[in-house]
Amino acid sequence: MARAVELAPVLGDSRVDQVLGLAATAGRFADDDLPSILGHIADSKPAGEVVRADEAHSVQNGTIGWQALGQ
């Protein structure tokens, strides 16, 4: 929590609150976990651009590459 208090004036309360929520979900509260999570958020795409595998969408390339096998 001391690290969160240090980061709040620099990054804003809402950003630090978001990071604390993610840290709580992941159970990560070691010394450098909050800056690590902040760095990950900064380097990541917005949530709307992330591809998630589900029943409607697969992240696999497909099987077209196997088509010529055995011909």
The 8 nearest C-alpha neighbors of each residue, nearest first, counted from 0:
[[1, 3, 2, 4, 28, 5, 19, 33],
 [0, 2, 4, 3, 5, 6, 30, 7],
 [1, 3, 5, 0, 4, 6, 33, 30],
 [4, 2, 0, 6, 5, 1, 7, 15],
 [3, 5, 1, 7, 2, 6, 0, 8],
 [6, 4, 2, 3, 7, 1, 8, 9],
 [5, 7, 3, 9, 4, 8, 10, 2],
 [6, 8, 11, 12, 10, 4, 9, 5],
 [9, 7, 11, 6, 10, 5, 12, 4],
 [8, 10, 6, 7, 11, 5, 12, 15],
 [11, 9, 7, 8, 6, 14, 12, 15],
 [12, 10, 7, 8, 13, 14, 9, 15],
 [11, 13, 7, 15, 14, 16, 10, 8],
 [12, 14, 16, 15, 11, 17, 10, 7],
 [15, 13, 17, 16, 12, 11, 10, 18],
 [14, 16, 18, 12, 17, 13, 7, 19],
 [15, 17, 13, 19, 14, 18, 12, 20],
 [18, 16, 14, 20, 15, 19, 13, 21],
 [19, 17, 15, 21, 20, 16, 22, 14],
 [18, 20, 22, 16, 21, 17, 23, 15],
 [21, 19, 23, 17, 18, 22, 16, 24],
 [22, 20, 24, 18, 23, 19, 25, 17],
 [23, 21, 27, 19, 25, 20, 24, 26],
 [22, 24, 26, 20, 21, 25, 19, 27],
 [25, 23, 21, 22, 26, 20, 27, 19],
 [26, 24, 22, 23, 27, 21, 20, 28],
 [25, 27, 23, 24, 22, 28, 21, 29],
 [28, 26, 22, 25, 29, 32, 23, 24],
 [27, 29, 32, 26, 22, 30, 33, 23],
 [28, 30, 32, 31, 27, 33, 26, 22],
 [31, 29, 32, 28, 33, 2, 34, 27],
 [32, 30, 34, 33, 29, 35, 28, 2],
 [31, 33, 35, 29, 34, 28, 30, 36],
 [32, 34, 36, 35, 31, 37, 18, 22],
 [35, 33, 37, 36, 32, 31, 38, 39],
 [34, 36, 32, 38, 33, 37, 31, 39],
 [35, 37, 39, 33, 38, 34, 32, 40],
 [38, 36, 34, 40, 35, 39, 33, 41],
 [39, 37, 41, 35, 36, 40, 34, 42],
 [38, 40, 36, 42, 37, 41, 43, 35],
 [39, 41, 37, 43, 38, 42, 36, 44],
 [40, 42, 38, 39, 43, 37, 44, 36],
 [41, 43, 39, 40, 38, 44, 37, 45],
 [44, 42, 40, 41, 39, 45, 46, 38],
 [43, 45, 48, 46, 49, 42, 40, 47],
 [44, 46, 47, 48, 43, 49, 40, 41],
 [45, 47, 49, 48, 44, 43, 50, 51],
 [48, 46, 45, 49, 44, 50, 51, 43],
 [49, 47, 46, 45, 44, 50, 51, 43],
 [48, 50, 46, 47, 51, 44, 45, 43],
 [51, 49, 48, 52, 58, 47, 56, 46],
 [50, 52, 49, 53, 56, 58, 57, 48],
 [53, 51, 57, 56, 58, 50, 54, 55],
 [52, 54, 56, 55, 51, 57, 58, 50],
 [53, 55, 56, 52, 57, 51, 58, 59],
 [56, 54, 53, 57, 52, 51, 58, 50],
 [57, 55, 53, 52, 54, 58, 51, 50],
 [56, 58, 52, 59, 53, 55, 54, 51],
 [57, 59, 52, 60, 56, 50, 51, 61],
 [60, 58, 57, 61, 62, 52, 56, 63],
 [59, 61, 58, 62, 57, 63, 64, 65],
 [62, 60, 59, 63, 64, 58, 57, 65],
 [61, 63, 64, 65, 60, 66, 59, 67],
 [64, 62, 66, 65, 61, 60, 67, 68],
 [63, 65, 62, 66, 67, 61, 68, 60],
 [64, 66, 68, 63, 62, 67, 69, 61],
 [65, 67, 63, 64, 68, 62, 69, 70],
 [68, 66, 65, 70, 69, 64, 63, 62],
 [67, 69, 65, 66, 70, 64, 63, 62],
 [70, 68, 67, 66, 65, 64, 63, 62],
 [69, 67, 68, 66, 65, 64, 63, 62]]
